């Protein structure tokens, strides 16, 4: 049995989330090992990626990793949802989707980990884990024999294949059915169609075949089986009518129920990607979201590796990040489902357009997701601070009326609390402002800390003077935009306002 050099973090699973956290930790100077149970390339679903994937690859400094890979860029979407007549979704070219060979995509991500200096064990599995936080001993069994890896931190990115007993649903139970057919003689595009008892999705794969998927209630397949259900949906379809003549069983099935894991954090271990959180499949953003949350995981891991005493702070930040991400998607999906077949006469759609009913003994994280999702419209609006700050229209309008000379005061509804925030590449406590118009505590705005700016309001004689005070720390145009946004939201009141 060989004993390789000890590492700072060992990652279980080499999917997009596992490779993302490994690449980021390697970039931060840590020693990382990745353990993957399957040979690559492996067949995977989830080939349609949202356009934000390219920004992620660029941030990870591997944008060229997919050069020469089989992929289709700029794939448009044709949809039949609230309108039964199919229509092409309007989107700028840079916001069109990407379709990849997932087996090749995952293999190239893992190759990037190796190129960056990461150790990889494949095919291999952890057989037992000894030691404890800061000094784990992971016994790995693989094709090259048995190995022991010493690690300070364990990151579990094994996807849905992990234990399900700690997962709580954040939406109704859903089954995904899929099969491949010959591609139709039409330009490549992703198609999405709402039918009475479920919805269909399809796209041409880079290999030339066509991936067809259906999403239904689990009860739908109890009577006739997956092939019968799939055939029935196709018989009612407009967008996929061409597939009736080429569709043949078998049809594969798997769970597509969204969930959050209740054990995402234990001392010395973290879950990430689908091991921690799974979204409703409606958005086709599962891979991108898993990678973005993996970047959050890397920040948390960096914080703990640099300062183990910061574990409770990192824990609080990580769970809050997962809850916020899940809640935002739950609220979005609920609204999108409500637009398709409204009314209680269509149970599949009705159940998904309403908040999930709390169950007795509902796990804590699932309860938080449900509660936060109910206020998500307000949260989503307050989440667009950066977009709001790109314009000083409000300030220009009040300036024209002489309001820059008006006295200012801090709204009595503003409160200050301390929350964990991203500062550089670590998590630290920072003072944040709360106000009913914000929906959530706000620590940073326009690239600067908001609390010191608001605490300076009582020192200013006027709005213009306040902008001048802030301009000693910020560019004047940024100060002006900040003031306009805060006045518009009611955190700062000018004379005559209530």
C-alpha positions as CSV (number, residue, x, y, z in Angstrom):
1,X,0.0,0.0,0.0
2,X,1.5,3.3,-1.1
3,X,1.2,6.5,1.0
4,X,1.3,9.6,-1.2
5,X,2.1,13.1,0.1
6,X,-0.6,14.5,2.4
7,X,-3.1,17.0,0.8
8,X,-5.1,19.9,2.2
9,X,-8.4,18.7,0.7
10,X,-9.7,15.5,-0.8
11,X,-12.7,15.8,-3.1
12,X,-15.0,12.8,-3.7
13,X,-16.5,13.1,-7.2
14,X,-15.1,14.6,-10.4
15,X,-18.3,16.1,-11.9
16,X,-18.5,19.8,-12.6
17,X,-18.9,20.8,-8.9
18,X,-16.0,18.6,-7.7
19,X,-13.6,19.8,-10.4
20,X,-14.6,23.4,-9.8
21,X,-13.8,23.4,-6.1
22,X,-10.6,21.5,-6.8
23,X,-9.5,24.0,-9.5
24,X,-10.2,26.9,-7.2
25,X,-8.4,25.5,-4.2
26,X,-5.4,24.6,-6.4
27,X,-5.4,28.2,-7.7
28,X,-5.3,29.4,-4.0
29,X,-2.2,27.3,-3.4
30,X,-3.6,24.2,-1.7
31,X,-2.8,20.6,-2.4
32,X,-5.8,18.7,-3.6
33,X,-6.7,15.1,-4.5
34,X,-9.9,14.1,-6.4
35,X,-11.4,10.6,-6.1
36,X,-13.7,9.5,-8.9
37,X,-15.4,6.1,-9.0
38,X,-16.1,6.0,-12.8
39,X,-13.9,5.8,-15.8
40,X,-14.3,8.8,-18.1
41,X,-15.9,9.6,-20.4
42,X,-19.1,8.4,-18.8
43,X,-22.7,8.8,-20.2
44,X,-24.5,11.7,-18.4
45,X,-27.6,13.7,-18.8
46,X,-27.6,17.5,-18.4
47,X,-26.0,18.3,-21.8
48,X,-27.7,21.7,-22.2
49,X,-25.8,24.4,-20.3
50,X,-26.8,27.9,-19.6
51,X,-24.7,30.6,-21.4
52,X,-23.1,31.7,-18.1
53,X,-20.9,28.6,-18.3
54,X,-18.3,30.4,-20.4
55,X,-17.8,33.1,-17.7
56,X,-17.2,30.3,-15.2
57,X,-14.6,28.6,-17.3
58,X,-12.9,31.9,-17.9
59,X,-12.9,32.6,-14.1
60,X,-11.4,29.2,-13.5
61,X,-8.7,30.0,-16.2
62,X,-9.7,27.0,-18.3
63,X,-11.8,28.7,-21.0
64,X,-9.6,27.0,-23.6
65,X,-10.1,23.6,-22.0
66,X,-13.0,22.8,-24.4
67,X,-11.3,23.9,-27.6
68,X,-12.0,21.2,-30.1
69,X,-14.6,19.5,-28.0
70,X,-17.9,18.5,-29.4
71,X,-20.2,21.4,-28.5
72,X,-22.9,23.5,-30.0
73,X,-22.8,27.2,-29.1
74,X,-25.6,29.8,-29.6
75,X,-28.4,27.2,-29.4
76,X,-31.8,29.0,-29.4
77,X,-34.9,27.8,-27.6
78,X,-38.4,27.1,-29.1
79,X,-41.1,27.0,-26.4
80,X,-44.8,26.1,-26.1
81,X,-45.7,27.0,-22.6
82,X,-48.5,29.4,-21.6
83,X,-49.2,29.8,-25.3
84,X,-49.9,26.5,-27.0
85,X,-48.5,27.8,-30.3
86,X,-44.7,27.2,-30.3
87,X,-42.6,30.4,-30.5
88,X,-38.9,31.1,-30.6
89,X,-37.7,32.6,-27.3
90,X,-36.2,36.0,-27.9
91,X,-32.6,36.3,-26.6
92,X,-29.4,38.1,-27.6
93,X,-26.8,35.9,-29.2
94,X,-24.6,36.0,-26.1
95,X,-27.5,34.7,-24.0
96,X,-28.1,31.6,-26.1
97,X,-27.4,28.2,-24.7
98,X,-24.6,25.6,-25.1
99,X,-25.1,21.9,-25.7
100,X,-22.1,19.7,-24.9
101,X,-21.2,16.1,-24.7
102,X,-21.4,15.7,-20.9
103,X,-19.0,12.8,-20.8
104,X,-16.4,14.8,-22.7
105,X,-17.1,18.0,-20.8
106,X,-16.6,16.2,-17.4
107,X,-13.4,14.5,-18.7
108,X,-11.9,17.7,-19.8
109,X,-12.6,19.4,-16.5
110,X,-10.8,16.6,-14.7
111,X,-7.9,16.8,-17.1
112,X,-7.7,20.5,-16.2
113,X,-7.4,19.5,-12.5
114,X,-4.5,17.3,-13.4
115,X,-2.9,20.0,-15.4
116,X,-3.2,22.4,-12.5
117,X,-1.3,20.0,-10.2
118,X,-4.1,18.1,-8.6
119,X,-3.8,14.4,-7.7
120,X,-6.5,12.1,-9.2
121,X,-7.6,8.6,-8.4
122,X,-9.8,7.0,-11.1
123,X,-11.6,4.7,-11.1
124,X,-11.4,4.6,-7.3
125,X,-13.6,4.8,-4.2
126,X,-13.1,5.7,-0.6
127,X,-13.4,2.5,1.4
128,X,-13.2,3.9,4.9
129,X,-12.3,7.1,6.6
130,X,-10.4,7.4,9.8
131,X,-9.0,10.3,11.9
132,X,-10.9,13.5,12.3
133,X,-11.2,17.1,11.3
134,X,-7.8,18.5,10.2
135,X,-6.3,15.0,10.1
136,X,-8.4,12.7,8.0
137,X,-7.1,9.3,6.8
138,X,-9.0,8.3,3.6
139,X,-8.4,4.7,2.5
140,X,-8.9,4.5,-1.3
141,X,-9.4,1.4,-3.4
142,X,-8.8,1.8,-7.1
143,X,-7.6,0.1,-10.2
144,X,-4.0,0.9,-9.3
145,X,-4.3,-0.7,-5.8
146,X,-5.0,0.6,-2.3
147,X,-3.9,4.0,-1.1
148,X,-4.2,6.1,2.0
149,X,-4.6,9.9,1.6
150,X,-4.1,12.2,4.6
151,X,-6.3,15.3,4.3
152,X,-7.3,18.3,6.4
153,X,-10.7,18.6,4.8
154,X,-13.1,16.3,2.9
155,X,-15.4,17.7,0.2
156,X,-18.2,15.4,-1.0
157,X,-19.3,16.1,-4.5
158,X,-20.7,12.7,-5.4
159,X,-24.0,14.1,-6.7
160,X,-27.3,12.3,-6.4
161,X,-25.6,8.9,-5.9
162,X,-25.0,9.6,-2.2
163,X,-27.3,8.7,0.7
164,X,-30.8,10.1,0.3
165,X,-32.0,9.8,3.9
166,X,-30.7,13.2,4.8
167,X,-32.3,15.0,1.8
168,X,-35.6,16.9,2.2
169,X,-37.6,17.9,-0.9
170,X,-38.0,21.6,-1.8
171,X,-40.6,20.8,-4.5
172,X,-43.0,18.1,-5.6
173,X,-41.7,14.7,-6.4
174,X,-40.7,14.5,-10.1
175,X,-39.5,11.7,-12.3
176,X,-37.3,12.3,-15.4
177,X,-37.7,10.0,-18.3
178,X,-35.3,10.0,-21.3
179,X,-34.3,8.3,-24.5
180,X,-32.3,9.1,-27.6
181,X,-33.7,9.1,-31.2
182,X,-32.4,10.1,-34.6
183,X,-32.3,13.9,-35.0
184,X,-35.0,15.6,-37.0
185,X,-34.0,17.4,-40.2
186,X,-34.2,20.9,-38.6
187,X,-31.7,23.5,-37.3
188,X,-30.3,22.7,-33.9
189,X,-32.4,24.2,-31.2
190,X,-33.6,23.3,-27.7
191,X,-37.4,22.7,-27.4
192,X,-39.6,22.9,-24.4
193,X,-43.3,22.1,-24.3
194,X,-45.9,22.0,-21.5
195,X,-48.5,19.3,-21.7
196,X,-51.4,18.5,-19.4
197,X,-49.6,15.9,-17.3
198,X,-46.0,17.0,-17.6
199,X,-43.5,18.6,-19.9
200,X,-41.2,17.6,-22.7
201,X,-37.7,18.8,-23.4
202,X,-35.4,18.0,-26.3
203,X,-32.2,19.0,-28.0
204,X,-29.8,17.7,-30.7
205,X,-26.6,16.3,-29.1
206,X,-23.2,17.0,-30.5
207,X,-22.9,13.3,-31.6
208,X,-25.9,13.8,-34.0
209,X,-28.5,12.0,-31.9
210,X,-31.5,13.7,-30.3
211,X,-32.1,13.6,-26.5
212,X,-35.8,13.5,-25.6
213,X,-36.8,14.0,-21.9
214,X,-40.1,14.0,-20.1
215,X,-40.8,15.2,-16.5
216,X,-43.9,13.7,-14.8
217,X,-45.3,12.8,-11.4
218,X,-44.1,9.5,-10.1
219,X,-47.7,8.2,-10.0
220,X,-47.9,8.6,-13.8
221,X,-45.6,5.6,-14.4
222,X,-47.2,3.2,-12.0
223,X,-50.0,2.2,-14.3
224,X,-48.4,1.7,-17.7
225,X,-44.7,2.1,-17.3
226,X,-42.2,4.5,-18.7
227,X,-42.5,3.6,-22.4
228,X,-46.3,4.0,-22.3
229,X,-46.2,7.3,-20.5
230,X,-43.6,8.7,-22.9
231,X,-45.5,7.5,-25.9
232,X,-48.7,9.2,-24.6
233,X,-46.9,12.5,-24.1
234,X,-45.5,12.4,-27.6
235,X,-49.0,11.7,-29.0
236,X,-50.2,15.0,-27.5
237,X,-47.2,17.1,-28.5
238,X,-46.9,19.7,-31.2
239,X,-43.2,20.5,-30.9
240,X,-42.2,16.8,-30.8
241,X,-44.8,15.3,-33.2
242,X,-41.9,14.2,-35.5
243,X,-40.7,11.9,-32.8
244,X,-43.7,9.6,-32.8
245,X,-42.5,7.7,-35.8
246,X,-38.9,7.3,-34.5
247,X,-39.5,6.8,-30.8
248,X,-38.8,3.3,-29.5
249,X,-38.3,2.0,-26.0
250,X,-36.5,1.5,-23.7
251,X,-37.0,4.7,-21.7
252,X,-34.7,5.3,-18.8
253,X,-35.8,7.0,-15.6
254,X,-34.4,8.7,-12.6
255,X,-35.5,11.1,-9.8
256,X,-35.6,14.8,-10.7
257,X,-37.1,16.0,-7.4
258,X,-35.4,19.1,-6.1
259,X,-34.0,18.9,-2.6
260,X,-31.6,20.2,0.0
261,X,-29.4,18.0,2.1
262,X,-29.6,18.5,5.9
263,X,-26.1,17.3,6.5
264,X,-24.2,19.7,4.1
265,X,-21.8,20.6,6.9
266,X,-20.0,18.6,9.6
267,X,-16.7,19.5,11.2
268,X,-14.0,18.8,8.7
269,X,-16.5,17.8,5.9
270,X,-18.7,19.6,3.4
271,X,-21.2,18.5,0.7
272,X,-21.4,20.5,-2.5
273,X,-23.1,20.2,-6.0
274,X,-26.0,17.8,-6.2
275,X,-24.8,16.1,-3.0
276,X,-25.9,19.3,-1.2
277,X,-28.6,20.8,-3.4
278,X,-30.6,19.8,-6.5
279,X,-32.8,22.3,-8.4
280,X,-36.0,21.7,-10.3
281,X,-34.9,20.7,-13.8
282,X,-37.0,23.4,-15.5
283,X,-34.2,26.0,-15.7
284,X,-31.5,23.8,-17.4
285,X,-29.1,25.7,-15.1
286,X,-28.2,22.8,-12.8
287,X,-24.6,22.5,-14.0
288,X,-23.9,26.2,-13.9
289,X,-25.5,26.6,-10.4
290,X,-23.5,23.6,-9.1
291,X,-20.3,25.2,-10.3
292,X,-21.2,28.6,-8.9
293,X,-22.0,27.1,-5.5
294,X,-18.8,25.1,-5.7
295,X,-16.9,28.4,-5.9
296,X,-18.7,29.4,-2.7
297,X,-17.6,26.1,-1.2
298,X,-14.0,26.9,-2.1
299,X,-14.3,30.2,-0.2
300,X,-15.6,28.4,2.8
301,X,-12.9,25.7,2.5
302,X,-10.2,28.4,2.2
303,X,-11.6,30.1,5.3
304,X,-11.5,26.9,7.4
305,X,-8.1,25.8,6.1
306,X,-6.6,29.2,6.9
307,X,-8.3,29.5,10.3
308,X,-10.0,26.3,11.7
309,X,-11.5,28.5,14.5
310,X,-13.6,30.2,11.8
311,X,-15.6,27.0,11.3
312,X,-18.9,28.2,12.8
313,X,-18.7,31.4,10.8
314,X,-18.0,29.5,7.6
315,X,-20.8,27.0,8.4
316,X,-23.3,29.8,8.9
317,X,-22.3,31.5,5.6
318,X,-22.4,28.2,3.6
319,X,-25.8,27.1,4.8
320,X,-27.3,30.6,4.2
321,X,-25.8,30.6,0.7
322,X,-27.5,27.2,-0.1
323,X,-30.8,28.3,1.4
324,X,-30.8,31.6,-0.6
325,X,-29.9,29.8,-3.9
326,X,-32.5,27.1,-3.4
327,X,-35.2,29.6,-2.3
328,X,-34.6,31.9,-5.3
329,X,-35.0,29.0,-7.7
330,X,-38.0,27.5,-5.9
331,X,-39.8,30.9,-6.2
332,X,-38.8,31.3,-9.9
333,X,-39.9,27.7,-10.8
334,X,-43.2,28.2,-9.0
335,X,-44.0,31.2,-11.1
336,X,-43.0,29.6,-14.3
337,X,-45.1,26.5,-13.6
338,X,-48.1,28.7,-12.8
339,X,-48.1,30.2,-16.3
340,X,-48.5,26.8,-18.2
341,X,-51.7,25.1,-17.2
342,X,-53.3,27.4,-14.5
343,X,-56.0,26.2,-12.2
344,X,-56.6,23.3,-9.8
345,X,-57.9,21.2,-12.7
346,X,-54.4,20.2,-13.7
347,X,-52.8,18.6,-10.6
348,X,-49.2,18.4,-12.1
349,X,-49.1,22.1,-12.7
350,X,-51.2,23.2,-9.7
351,X,-49.0,21.4,-7.2
352,X,-45.9,23.0,-8.6
353,X,-47.3,26.5,-8.7
354,X,-48.0,26.6,-5.0
355,X,-45.6,26.6,-2.0
356,X,-44.7,23.1,-0.7
357,X,-46.9,22.1,2.2
358,X,-44.8,21.9,5.4
359,X,-44.7,18.3,6.8
360,X,-44.6,17.3,10.4
361,X,-41.0,17.3,11.6
362,X,-39.9,19.3,8.5
363,X,-36.1,19.5,8.5
364,X,-34.7,22.9,9.4
365,X,-32.9,23.7,6.1
366,X,-36.0,22.7,4.1
367,X,-38.2,24.9,6.3
368,X,-35.8,27.8,5.7
369,X,-35.9,27.3,2.0
370,X,-39.7,27.3,2.0
371,X,-40.0,30.4,4.2
372,X,-37.4,32.4,2.3
373,X,-39.0,31.4,-1.1
374,X,-42.3,33.0,0.1
375,X,-40.6,36.4,0.3
376,X,-38.5,35.7,-2.8
377,X,-40.1,38.4,-5.1
378,X,-38.9,41.0,-2.7
379,X,-35.5,39.3,-2.3
380,X,-35.2,38.9,-6.1
381,X,-35.9,42.6,-6.5
382,X,-33.4,43.6,-3.8
383,X,-30.8,41.3,-5.4
384,X,-30.5,43.6,-8.4
385,X,-28.5,46.2,-6.5
386,X,-25.8,46.2,-9.1
387,X,-28.2,46.8,-11.9
388,X,-29.9,49.6,-10.0
389,X,-26.5,51.3,-9.5
390,X,-25.7,51.4,-13.2
391,X,-28.0,54.4,-13.5
392,X,-28.2,57.7,-11.5
393,X,-31.6,58.6,-13.0
394,X,-33.3,59.1,-9.6
395,X,-30.5,61.3,-8.3
396,X,-30.5,63.4,-11.5
397,X,-34.3,63.9,-11.2
398,X,-34.2,65.0,-7.6
399,X,-31.1,67.2,-8.3
400,X,-33.1,69.1,-11.0
401,X,-35.6,70.0,-8.2
402,X,-32.9,71.2,-5.9
403,X,-33.1,68.2,-3.6
404,X,-29.3,67.9,-3.4
405,X,-29.5,71.0,-1.2
406,X,-32.2,69.4,1.0
407,X,-31.4,68.1,4.5
408,X,-31.0,64.4,4.8
409,X,-31.6,61.9,7.6
410,X,-31.3,58.1,8.0
411,X,-34.5,56.2,7.9
412,X,-35.6,55.1,11.4
413,X,-36.3,51.7,9.9
414,X,-32.6,51.1,9.2
415,X,-30.9,48.7,11.6
416,X,-27.4,47.3,11.6
417,X,-26.5,43.7,12.1
418,X,-23.3,41.6,11.8
419,X,-23.4,38.9,9.1
420,X,-20.8,36.6,7.4
421,X,-19.6,38.0,4.1
422,X,-17.1,37.3,1.4
423,X,-14.1,39.5,1.8
424,X,-11.4,38.7,-0.7
425,X,-11.2,34.9,-0.7
426,X,-12.4,34.3,2.9
427,X,-15.5,34.7,5.0
428,X,-15.5,37.4,7.6
429,X,-18.1,39.1,9.8
430,X,-19.1,42.5,8.5
431,X,-21.7,45.1,9.6
432,X,-24.8,45.1,7.3
433,X,-27.9,47.3,7.0
434,X,-31.4,46.0,7.2
435,X,-34.5,47.8,5.9
436,X,-38.0,46.6,4.8
437,X,-37.1,47.7,1.2
438,X,-34.0,45.4,1.1
439,X,-35.5,42.1,1.9
440,X,-32.2,40.8,3.3
441,X,-29.2,42.4,5.1
442,X,-27.0,44.3,2.8
443,X,-23.2,44.6,3.6
444,X,-21.8,45.8,0.3
445,X,-23.1,48.0,-2.4
446,X,-21.3,49.3,-5.5
447,X,-18.2,47.6,-4.4
448,X,-18.0,49.3,-1.0
449,X,-19.3,48.6,2.5
450,X,-22.7,50.2,3.0
451,X,-22.8,50.5,6.8
452,X,-20.1,53.1,7.2
453,X,-21.7,55.2,4.4
454,X,-25.1,55.1,6.2
455,X,-23.5,55.9,9.5
456,X,-22.1,59.1,8.0
457,X,-25.6,60.4,7.1
458,X,-26.1,62.2,10.5
459,X,-22.9,64.1,9.8
460,X,-24.1,65.6,6.5
461,X,-26.1,68.8,6.2
462,X,-27.5,67.9,2.8
463,X,-27.7,65.2,0.2
464,X,-25.0,67.0,-1.8
465,X,-22.8,67.3,1.2
466,X,-23.3,63.6,1.9
467,X,-22.1,62.8,-1.6
468,X,-19.1,65.0,-1.0
469,X,-18.3,63.1,2.3
470,X,-18.5,59.7,0.5
471,X,-16.3,61.0,-2.3
472,X,-13.3,61.1,0.0
473,X,-13.4,57.3,-0.1
474,X,-15.2,56.6,-3.4
475,X,-15.3,58.0,-6.9
476,X,-17.8,60.9,-7.1
477,X,-19.9,59.2,-9.8
478,X,-20.1,56.0,-7.6
479,X,-21.1,58.1,-4.6
480,X,-23.8,59.9,-6.6
481,X,-25.2,56.6,-7.8
482,X,-25.2,55.1,-4.3
483,X,-27.0,58.2,-2.9
484,X,-29.6,58.0,-5.6
485,X,-30.3,54.3,-5.1
486,X,-30.5,54.7,-1.3
487,X,-32.9,57.7,-1.6
488,X,-35.0,55.7,-4.0
489,X,-35.2,52.8,-1.6
490,X,-36.0,54.9,1.4
491,X,-33.0,54.2,3.5
492,X,-32.0,57.9,3.2
493,X,-34.9,60.4,3.5
494,X,-34.6,64.0,2.2
495,X,-36.6,66.9,3.8
496,X,-40.2,66.7,3.0
497,X,-40.1,62.8,2.6
498,X,-41.8,60.5,5.1
